[in-house]
Amino acid sequence: MLHLLVGISNANTVLLQESNVNESLQKVVEELGKATDVDRCYIFTNKIDTDGILKLYYTHEWCNKDIEIQLGNPDLSGLEYAIFPGLYETLINQEAYYGIVKESQNELFKEVMESQDIKAFLFTPIFCEGVFWGWMGYDDCQIERKWLPEEVEALHVVAKNIGIRLSREKSEQRVLHSQERFNLSVLGSQQGIWEFDVAENKWYFSQIYMSMAGYASQEFEQTFEFAVNIIHPDDKSNVVKAFDDYIHKRIPEFSVEFRQVHKEGHCVWVRGSAVGKWDDEGKLIYLAGSHLDITRLKTQQQELEEQRNEFDYLINNLAEVVFRLNTANEFTFLNDYWYNLTGYTQQESTHKTICSFMADDDVEFMKKQFSLLEGKANHAINIDVKLKHKDGNYRWVNVIASKFKSSFSDTSAFAGSIIDINDRKEAQEREKELTELKSNFVSMASHQFRTPLTVIYSNIELIESYASKLDDKSLERFTIFASRIKGEIDRMTELMNNILLFGRYNAQELSVNLKPVELSALIDRVLETYFSNQPDGRKINFDNKGIRKIVALDELLFIYILTNIISNAFKYSVGKPNPELEIVYKENEIDILVKDYGIGVPPDEKSKLFSSFYRASNTSTIQGSGLGLVIAKQFTELHQGTIKIDSELDKGTLVTLTLPNTYE
């Protein structure tokens, strides 16, 4: 028994001292095999196989001299407990299983054991952290040994010690893995770690902590004083005070942002934090903390602050109001110009509705306009209303607003601007009054001129009827004078008509009445009616190109445009070849070209042709009012068309009239 106890003692020593658990198990098998005087000592390990069944695997073995080695025998690995009835049930209850082989009631067990010449056996279960890990076996191949109860108990204790060692190994592995994960986490987070052991009065600073300040490990003193000395002078007192308040439990936590002076001289922004442990008497035992480099974050914050300040400066120096409304149409933001425009401060106006600052007769209109924005994306309103000033006066303003969705919530709101247009509105009103006054004056003057001109014309015709009694010489002279007077009356009448048209256009009294017209047929009628009997016998050459189309025109306005252009072509090309008129039908538009071979326009005067009452310098001897082309251009624009003039002095003029093909 003494020999056995010595062996057990040696085995326990191995379990305590051997660092490699696998090697320690092999040495324990050898020590106990020799100490028990058995022929074979071994370990079976339990493993759940891929099929989910618990099986036995022969993993460690010691054999006495001349005993056949079984380690590596495939018949001893992957065995199921089911083939050895009673074995699992005994061992799982932490009981030893032993006896003489020939007395076993399990024939398969007996067969397996006898095949190895085993006569007596002892199995002691091994548990690791409460789990049936395996068992240790002892075989006698020479004698039918009867195990003494004290021997069984002693070897059972060794099996328990093996389980303890296995549990310790697992715990150490877990701690090691946990430490590795922690180290990886710290490394991945790029945080500098520090610790302070109060009892040992020792400080520890991690490599990342030191690197953050630009120091190598051999350059960095592992002391509190060194760590404090590299804090920026302007931040040092605040950090030290916060640290002292925390360790004396005057504040619940230590978390500060400050600048650390890098070895190379620049500053590194860090966020420092710490947690401490105190004993029951409130004395500090242990302290640990971290430093996180937040330089990039601080730089971004500074840039954002600068951008925000720049944005505020720009917004508040605009000569217009910028606002934001909530869903109740209440102001949630107003820039500084609001005070300039209304006399109300932002504080007085915030959370009041925009409509409360409008003239009473505009409130319903405003509400209706803002209701149109509800449920409409990418929609905006643009309205002119009267804004109420704090002094009781009103100013015209232009309000532009659209709906937007907040980046910080699911709610929608409105944003926009308010522009002071009071001066413009007043100028427009004055202009409107002047236009009406001018229009009334032109209309009155034209009518006042028209009446005496009509009287003069009638009297000339009456005198002509009596002039036939004059002698031939007197009649000839009278006819010349009468013709000259009638020509001037016609010119004045044309001028008055043009002035009336011009005035009506400027007063926006003209409306366009578009109707479908067969253009070529209309032009044929115009040519036949107005230009078929020219004094010099010339005609206009007319041609069509393309597929004829129906065009939407105001026939009266178009006839004025066309007759004016064609009249000019005849008027300014006396003695030259026939003028030409061509219609070119295109897919989306129609070009009407009128070309003459007359006197043309001086190059430096082309840009003035559409100015009111302007006549080219080479037309002084030719009758005209200087309004015909102006009115033709205005009427063309009423048709959404354009008119262009190309001219070369003494070679002729080309007028191009382009109209949209608006009728389908």
C-alpha positions in Angstrom: 0.0 0.0 0.0 2.9 2.3 0.8 4.3 1.8 -2.7 0.8 2.8 -4.1 0.6 5.9 -2.0 4.1 7.0 -3.2 3.0 6.5 -6.8 -0.2 8.5 -6.2 1.8 11.3 -4.6 4.1 11.4 -7.6 1.1 11.4 -10.0 -0.4 14.4 -8.1 2.9 16.2 -8.3 2.9 15.7 -12.1 -0.6 17.0 -12.3 0.4 20.2 -10.4 3.7 20.9 -12.1 3.6 19.7 -15.7 2.5 22.5 -18.0 1.4 20.4 -20.9 -1.8 18.5 -19.9 -1.3 15.8 -22.5 2.2 15.0 -21.3 1.0 15.1 -17.7 -1.6 12.5 -18.4 0.9 10.2 -20.0 3.3 10.6 -17.0 0.4 9.9 -14.6 -0.5 6.7 -16.5 3.2 5.6 -16.2 3.4 6.5 -12.4 0.2 4.7 -11.5 0.9 1.7 -13.7 4.1 1.1 -11.8 2.7 1.9 -8.4 -0.2 -0.5 -8.7 1.9 -3.4 -10.1 -0.6 -3.9 -12.9 0.3 -5.0 -16.4 -1.4 -2.1 -18.3 -2.6 1.4 -17.3 -4.5 3.6 -19.7 -7.1 6.3 -20.4 -10.2 6.2 -22.5 -11.5 9.6 -23.6 -15.2 10.3 -24.3 -16.1 12.1 -27.5 -19.4 12.7 -29.2 -18.9 11.6 -32.8 -20.2 13.2 -35.9 -23.3 11.0 -35.7 -24.1 12.5 -32.3 -23.3 9.3 -30.3 -20.9 9.2 -27.3 -18.0 7.0 -28.1 -14.8 5.7 -26.5 -11.3 6.5 -27.8 -8.1 4.9 -26.5 -5.7 7.9 -25.9 -3.0 7.1 -23.3 -1.3 3.8 -22.3 1.5 2.3 -20.2 2.4 -1.4 -20.5 4.5 -3.6 -18.3 7.3 -5.6 -19.7 6.3 -8.3 -22.2 2.7 -6.9 -22.4 1.3 -6.2 -25.8 0.8 -2.5 -26.5 -2.8 -1.7 -27.5 -2.4 2.1 -28.2 -3.3 2.5 -31.9 -5.5 -0.6 -32.0 -8.4 0.5 -34.2 -10.7 -1.9 -32.3 -10.3 0.2 -29.2 -11.3 3.5 -30.7 -14.8 4.6 -31.7 -16.5 2.0 -29.4 -20.0 2.7 -28.2 -21.0 2.3 -24.5 -24.0 0.3 -25.6 -21.9 -2.8 -26.3 -20.8 -2.8 -22.6 -24.1 -2.9 -20.6 -23.8 -1.4 -17.2 -20.4 0.3 -17.8 -21.7 3.8 -18.6 -24.4 3.7 -16.0 -21.8 2.9 -13.3 -19.2 5.4 -14.4 -21.6 8.3 -15.0 -22.6 8.0 -11.3 -18.9 8.6 -10.4 -18.5 5.0 -9.2 -15.5 2.8 -9.9 -16.1 -0.3 -12.1 -13.9 -3.3 -11.3 -13.7 -7.1 -11.1 -12.4 -10.4 -12.5 -13.0 -10.8 -16.3 -14.2 -14.4 -16.2 -16.9 -13.4 -13.7 -18.4 -10.7 -16.0 -21.9 -11.3 -17.2 -21.3 -9.3 -20.4 -20.1 -11.8 -23.0 -18.9 -9.2 -25.4 -17.0 -7.3 -22.7 -15.5 -10.6 -21.6 -14.5 -11.5 -25.1 -12.8 -8.1 -25.7 -10.9 -8.3 -22.4 -9.8 -12.0 -22.8 -8.6 -11.2 -26.3 -6.0 -8.9 -24.6 -5.3 -11.6 -21.9 -6.8 -9.4 -19.2 -7.8 -11.3 -16.1 -8.7 -8.5 -13.7 -9.6 -4.8 -14.2 -10.4 -1.5 -12.5 -12.0 1.6 -14.2 -12.2 5.0 -12.4 -14.3 7.8 -13.9 -12.8 11.2 -14.8 -15.1 14.3 -14.7 -14.2 17.7 -16.0 -16.3 20.6 -14.8 -19.1 18.2 -14.0 -19.0 16.5 -17.4 -18.1 12.8 -17.9 -14.8 13.3 -19.7 -13.5 9.6 -19.7 -12.0 7.1 -17.4 -8.7 5.5 -16.3 -8.2 1.7 -16.6 -5.9 -0.8 -14.8 -5.5 -4.3 -16.3 -3.9 -7.4 -14.7 -2.9 -10.0 -17.3 -1.1 -12.4 -14.9 -3.4 -12.9 -11.9 -7.0 -12.6 -11.1 -6.5 -9.7 -8.8 -9.1 -8.7 -6.3 -8.9 -4.9 -5.7 -9.0 -3.8 -2.1 -11.6 -1.1 -1.3 -8.9 1.3 0.0 -7.0 0.8 -3.3 -10.1 1.6 -5.4 -10.8 4.7 -3.3 -7.3 6.0 -3.6 -7.2 5.5 -7.3 -10.6 7.1 -7.6 -9.3 10.2 -5.9 -6.5 10.4 -8.5 -9.1 10.3 -11.2 -10.8 13.2 -9.5 -7.5 15.1 -9.4 -7.1 14.5 -13.1 -10.5 16.0 -13.6 -9.5 19.0 -11.5 -6.3 19.4 -13.7 -8.4 19.2 -16.8 -10.9 21.8 -15.4 -8.0 24.1 -14.6 -6.6 23.7 -18.1 -10.0 24.7 -19.6 -10.3 27.6 -17.2 -6.8 28.8 -18.2 -7.7 28.4 -21.9 -10.8 30.4 -21.4 -8.8 33.1 -19.5 -6.2 33.0 -22.2 -8.8 33.3 -25.0 -10.5 36.0 -23.1 -7.3 37.9 -22.7 -6.5 37.4 -26.4 -9.9 38.7 -27.4 -9.5 41.7 -25.0 -6.1 42.4 -26.4 -7.4 42.2 -30.0 -10.3 44.4 -29.1 -8.0 47.0 -27.5 -5.6 46.8 -30.5 -8.5 47.1 -32.9 -10.0 50.0 -31.1 -6.6 51.8 -31.1 -7.1 52.8 -27.5 -4.2 53.4 -25.2 -4.6 51.5 -21.9 -3.2 52.4 -18.5 -3.4 50.8 -15.1 -2.5 51.7 -11.5 -1.9 49.2 -8.8 -2.3 51.2 -5.5 -0.8 48.5 -3.3 2.3 48.1 -5.4 2.3 51.8 -6.3 3.0 50.9 -9.9 1.7 52.4 -13.2 1.5 50.6 -16.5 1.0 52.3 -19.9 0.3 50.2 -23.0 2.4 50.5 -26.2 -0.5 52.3 -28.0 -0.8 54.8 -25.2 2.9 55.6 -25.6 2.8 55.6 -29.4 -0.1 58.0 -29.3 2.2 60.6 -27.8 5.1 59.6 -30.2 7.2 57.7 -27.6 8.9 54.3 -27.8 8.6 52.1 -24.8 12.2 52.8 -23.7 11.6 56.6 -23.9 8.4 56.6 -21.8 8.6 56.7 -18.1 6.0 54.5 -16.5 5.0 57.1 -13.9 2.0 59.3 -13.3 4.1 62.4 -13.4 5.4 61.7 -16.9 1.9 61.1 -18.2 0.7 64.4 -16.6 3.7 66.4 -18.0 2.8 65.6 -21.6 -0.7 67.1 -21.2 -1.1 70.5 -22.8 -0.4 73.3 -20.2 -3.9 74.9 -20.8 -5.6 71.6 -20.1 -3.5 70.1 -17.4 -5.1 71.6 -14.3 -8.6 70.6 -15.5 -7.6 67.0 -16.1 -5.7 66.7 -12.8 -8.6 68.1 -10.9 -11.1 65.8 -12.6 -8.8 62.8 -11.9 -8.5 63.8 -8.2 -12.2 64.4 -7.8 -12.9 60.9 -9.3 -10.4 58.9 -7.1 -11.8 60.7 -4.0 -15.3 59.9 -5.2 -16.4 63.5 -5.5 -17.7 62.8 -9.1 -19.3 59.6 -10.3 -17.1 59.1 -13.4 -13.9 60.3 -15.0 -14.2 61.2 -18.7 -12.4 64.2 -20.1 -11.3 65.5 -23.5 -7.9 67.2 -23.6 -4.8 67.8 -25.7 -1.7 65.7 -25.3 1.6 67.2 -26.5 3.2 64.8 -29.0 6.9 64.2 -28.8 7.3 66.1 -32.1 5.5 69.2 -30.7 2.0 69.0 -32.2 -1.1 68.4 -30.2 -3.1 65.2 -30.1 -6.7 65.4 -28.9 -7.6 62.4 -26.6 -10.7 61.3 -24.7 -9.5 59.9 -21.4 -11.7 57.8 -19.1 -11.1 55.6 -16.1 -12.8 53.2 -13.7 -11.6 52.5 -10.1 -12.1 49.9 -7.4 -12.4 50.8 -3.8 -12.4 48.7 -0.6 -15.1 48.7 2.0 -13.5 51.6 3.7 -13.6 53.7 0.5 -9.8 53.4 -0.1 -8.7 53.1 -3.8 -7.4 49.6 -4.6 -7.1 49.6 -8.4 -7.5 52.0 -11.3 -7.6 51.4 -15.0 -8.3 53.7 -17.9 -8.0 54.4 -21.6 -7.0 57.1 -24.0 -8.7 57.4 -27.4 -7.2 59.5 -30.1 -10.0 61.9 -31.2 -7.9 64.3 -33.2 -9.7 63.5 -36.5 -13.0 63.9 -34.8 -12.0 67.3 -33.3 -10.7 68.4 -36.6 -14.0 67.5 -38.3 -15.9 69.2 -35.5 -13.8 72.3 -36.0 -14.4 72.2 -39.8 -18.1 71.8 -39.3 -18.2 74.7 -36.8 -16.3 76.9 -39.3 -18.8 75.8 -42.0 -21.7 76.5 -39.8 -20.4 79.9 -38.9 -19.8 80.7 -42.6 -23.3 79.4 -43.4 -24.7 81.6 -40.6 -22.8 84.6 -41.9 -24.0 84.0 -45.4 -27.6 83.4 -44.4 -27.8 86.4 -42.0 -26.2 88.7 -44.6 -28.6 88.0 -47.4 -30.9 90.8 -48.4 -33.9 88.5 -48.1 -35.6 86.5 -45.4 -34.8 82.8 -45.2 -37.3 80.8 -43.1 -38.3 77.3 -42.1 -41.8 76.3 -41.0 -43.2 73.2 -39.2 -46.3 71.4 -40.4 -48.5 73.9 -38.6 -46.9 76.7 -40.7 -45.2 78.1 -37.7 -41.7 79.7 -37.9 -38.9 77.5 -36.6 -36.1 79.4 -38.1 -35.6 83.0 -39.4 -32.5 84.7 -40.4 -31.5 88.2 -39.3 -33.1 90.0 -42.3 -36.5 89.2 -40.9 -36.0 92.0 -38.3 -35.0 94.5 -41.1 -38.1 93.7 -43.1 -40.7 93.5 -40.3 -39.3 95.1 -37.2 -40.0 91.8 -35.3 -37.2 89.9 -33.6 -36.7 86.2 -34.3 -37.7 85.5 -30.7 -40.9 87.4 -31.1 -41.8 85.5 -34.3 -40.7 81.9 -33.6 -43.6 79.5 -33.3 -46.0 82.0 -34.8 -47.6 81.2 -38.1 -46.4 82.9 -41.3 -50.0 84.0 -42.1 -50.2 86.0 -38.9 -47.7 88.5 -40.4 -49.6 88.9 -43.6 -52.3 91.4 -44.6 -55.8 90.2 -43.7 -56.9 90.1 -47.3 -53.9 87.8 -48.1 -54.3 85.3 -45.3 -56.8 82.9 -47.0 -54.8 83.1 -50.2 -51.6 82.1 -48.3 -53.3 79.2 -46.5 -54.6 77.9 -49.8 -51.2 78.1 -51.4 -49.4 76.3 -48.5 -52.1 73.6 -48.6 -51.2 72.9 -52.2 -47.7 71.9 -51.0 -49.1 69.1 -48.8 -48.4 65.7 -50.3 -46.5 67.1 -53.3 -42.9 66.4 -53.7 -40.7 68.8 -55.7 -43.4 71.4 -55.7 -43.0 75.0 -54.8 -45.1 78.1 -54.5 -44.2 81.6 -55.7 -46.6 84.3 -54.7 -46.7 88.1 -54.1 -48.4 89.2 -50.9 -48.4 92.1 -48.4 -46.3 91.7 -45.3 -47.2 93.5 -42.1 -44.5 95.6 -40.4 -44.4 96.1 -36.7 -45.2 99.8 -37.2 -48.5 99.0 -38.9 -47.4 99.6 -42.5 -47.4 97.0 -45.2 -44.8 96.0 -47.8 -45.1 93.9 -50.9 -43.0 90.7 -50.7 -42.4 87.7 -52.8 -42.8 84.4 -50.9 -41.1 81.3 -52.3 -41.6 78.0 -50.4 -41.3 74.3 -50.9 -41.7 71.1 -48.9 -38.8 69.1 -47.6 -38.3 66.1 -45.3 -36.1 66.5 -42.2 -32.9 64.5 -42.2 -33.4 63.9 -38.4 -36.9 62.6 -38.3 -39.8 61.4 -40.5 -41.6 64.7 -40.3 -42.0 67.1 -43.2 -41.7 70.9 -43.1 -41.5 73.9 -45.4 -38.6 76.1 -46.2 -38.3 79.2 -48.4 -37.5 82.9 -48.7 -39.2 86.2 -48.5 -38.0 89.0 -50.8 -38.8 92.6 -50.5 -40.4 93.7 -53.8 -42.2 96.8 -52.5 -40.2 99.2 -54.6 -40.6 97.1 -57.7 -44.4 96.8 -57.1 -44.7 100.5 -56.6 -42.6 101.1 -59.8 -44.9 98.6 -61.7 -48.0 100.4 -60.4 -46.5 103.8 -61.5 -45.5 102.2 -64.9 -49.0 100.8 -65.3 -50.5 104.2 -64.6 -48.1 105.9 -67.0 -48.9 103.2 -69.6 -52.6 103.7 -69.2 -52.1 107.5 -69.3 -50.0 107.2 -72.5 -52.5 104.8 -74.0 -55.4 107.1 -73.3 -53.4 110.1 -74.6 -52.5 108.2 -77.8 -56.0 107.1 -78.4 -57.4 110.5 -77.7 -54.7 112.2 -79.9 -55.2 109.8 -82.7 -58.9 110.3 -82.7 -58.4 114.1 -82.4 -56.1 114.0 -85.4 -58.3 111.5 -87.4 -61.3 113.8 -87.4 -59.7 116.9 -89.0 -57.7 114.7 -91.4 -61.0 113.1 -92.6 -62.5 116.6 -93.0 -59.5 117.8 -95.0 -59.5 114.7 -97.2 -63.3 115.1 -97.9 -62.8 118.8 -98.7 -59.9 118.0 -101.1 -62.1 115.5 -102.9 -64.9 118.2 -103.0 -62.5 120.8 -104.4 -61.3 118.3 -107.0 -64.9 118.0 -108.3 -64.9 121.8 -108.9 -61.3 121.9 -110.2 -62.4 120.3 -113.5 -63.5 123.8 -114.6 -60.0 125.2 -114.3 -57.8 125.6 -117.3 -55.4 122.8 -118.1 -52.4 124.4 -116.6 -54.1 125.4 -113.3 -55.8 121.9 -113.2 -52.4 120.2 -113.5 -50.9 122.3 -110.7 -54.0 121.8 -108.5 -53.9 118.0 -109.1 -50.3 117.8 -108.0 -51.0 119.7 -104.8 -54.2 117.8 -104.1 -52.4 114.5 -104.6 -49.6 115.6 -102.3 -52.1 116.6 -99.6 -54.0 113.3 -99.9 -50.7 111.4 -99.7 -49.7 113.1 -96.5 -53.2 112.5 -95.1 -52.8 108.8 -95.9 -49.4 108.8 -94.3 -50.7 110.5 -91.2 -53.7 108.1 -91.1 -51.3 105.1 -91.3 -49.2 106.6 -88.6 -52.2 107.1 -86.3 -53.3 103.5 -86.9 -49.9 102.2 -86.1 -49.7 104.4 -83.0 -53.0 103.0 -81.8 -51.9 99.4 -82.4 -48.6 100.1 -80.7 -50.4 101.7 -77.7 -52.8 98.8 -77.4 -50.0 96.3 -77.4 -48.1 98.2 -74.7 -51.2 98.4 -72.6 -51.7 94.7 -73.0 -55.1 95.2 -74.6 -54.4 93.0 -77.5 -55.4 89.3 -77.3 -54.6 86.5 -79.7 -57.5 84.6 -81.1 -55.8 81.5 -82.7 -57.8 79.5 -85.2 -56.8 76.8 -87.7 -55.7 78.3 -91.0 -54.5 76.8 -94.2 -51.4 79.1 -94.5 -50.7 78.9 -98.2 -54.3 79.7 -99.1 -54.4 82.6 -96.7 -51.2 84.1 -98.3 -52.7 83.6 -101.7 -55.7 85.7 -100.7 -53.4 88.4 -99.1 -51.4 88.7 -102.3 -54.5 88.9 -104.5 -56.2 91.4 -102.3 -53.3 93.8 -101.4 -50.5 93.2 -104.0 -52.0 92.2 -107.3 -52.1 95.7 -108.8 -48.8 97.4 -107.9 -48.2 100.8 -109.6 -45.0 99.6 -111.3 -46.7 96.4 -112.5 -44.4 94.1 -110.5 -45.7 90.9 -108.8 -44.3 88.9 -105.9 -43.0 85.4 -106.8 -44.6 82.9 -104.4 -43.4 79.3 -103.7 -44.1 76.5 -101.2 -41.7 73.9 -99.9 -42.6 70.9 -97.8 -45.9 69.3 -96.9 -48.6 71.9 -96.5 -50.0 72.1 -92.9 -52.8 73.7 -91.0 -51.4 76.4 -88.7 -52.9 78.1 -85.6 -53.0 81.9 -86.3 -54.8 85.0 -85.4 -55.7 85.9 -89.0 -56.1 89.7 -88.5 -52.7 90.0 -86.7 -51.0 87.8 -89.2 -52.3 89.7 -92.2 -50.9 92.9 -90.6 -47.5 91.2 -90.2 -47.4 89.9 -93.7 -48.7 93.0 -95.5 -46.2 95.2 -93.6 -43.3 93.0 -94.6 -44.4 92.6 -98.3 -45.2 96.3 -98.5 -41.6 97.1 -97.4 -40.3 94.7 -100.0 -42.0 96.6 -102.8 -41.5 100.0 -101.3 -37.8 99.7 -100.9 -37.0 98.0 -104.2 -38.6 100.2 -106.8 -37.1 99.5 -110.2 -35.6 96.2 -109.1 -36.6 92.6 -109.8 -39.8 91.1 -108.3 -39.7 90.4 -104.6 -39.9 86.7 -103.6 -42.0 84.9 -100.9 -41.4 81.4 -99.9 -43.0 79.1 -97.2 -40.9 76.3 -95.9 -42.9 73.7 -93.9 -40.7 71.9 -91.3 -41.6 69.3 -88.7 -42.1 71.6 -85.7 -42.1 75.0 -87.3 -42.8 77.0 -90.4 -40.5 79.6 -92.0 -41.9 82.4 -94.2 -39.2 84.2 -96.1 -39.7 87.5 -98.0 -36.8 88.7 -100.1 -36.3 91.9 -102.1 -33.4 93.2 -104.2 -33.7 96.8 -103.1 -31.7 99.4 -101.2 -30.9 97.3 -98.2 -29.9 98.6 -94.7 -26.6 100.2 -93.7 -24.7 97.6 -91.6 -24.4 99.8 -88.5 -28.2 100.4 -88.4 -29.5 96.8 -88.5 -29.7 96.6 -84.7 -32.1 99.6 -84.6 -34.7 98.4 -87.1 -37.0 97.2 -84.3 -36.8 100.4 -82.4 -39.9 102.6 -82.2 -40.1 105.3 -84.9 -36.6 104.5 -86.2 -36.1 104.6 -90.0 -32.8 103.8 -91.8 -30.8 106.8 -93.0 -31.2 105.7 -96.6 -35.1 105.9 -96.5 -35.7 109.6 -95.9 -37.3 110.1 -99.3 -39.6 107.1 -98.9 -42.8 107.3 -96.9 -43.0 105.4 -93.6 -43.8 105.7 -89.9 -41.0 103.8 -88.3 -43.5 101.6 -86.4 -44.4 98.9 -88.9 -41.6 96.5 -88.1 -41.9 97.1 -84.4 -45.6 96.1 -84.5 -44.9 93.2 -86.8 -42.3 91.9 -84.3 -44.7 92.3 -81.4 -47.5 90.5 -83.3 -45.1 87.7 -84.2 -44.1 87.3 -80.6 -47.8 87.1 -79.6 -47.8 84.0 -81.9 -44.7 82.6 -80.0 -42.7 83.2 -83.2 -39.6 85.1 -84.2 -38.7 87.6 -86.9 -35.2 88.1 -88.3 -33.7 90.5 -90.8 -30.7 89.9 -93.0 -29.7 92.8 -95.2 -26.9 94.0 -97.4 -26.7 97.6 -98.5 -27.7 98.2 -102.2 -28.3 94.4 -102.7 -31.5 93.7 -100.8 -33.1 92.4 -97.7 -34.3 89.0 -96.4 -37.0 88.9 -93.7 -37.5 85.5 -92.1 -40.6 84.9 -90.1 -40.6 81.7 -88.0 -43.9 80.4 -86.5 -44.4 77.3 -84.3 -46.4 74.5 -85.8 -48.9 74.6 -82.9 -51.9 73.1 -84.6 -52.2 69.3 -85.0 
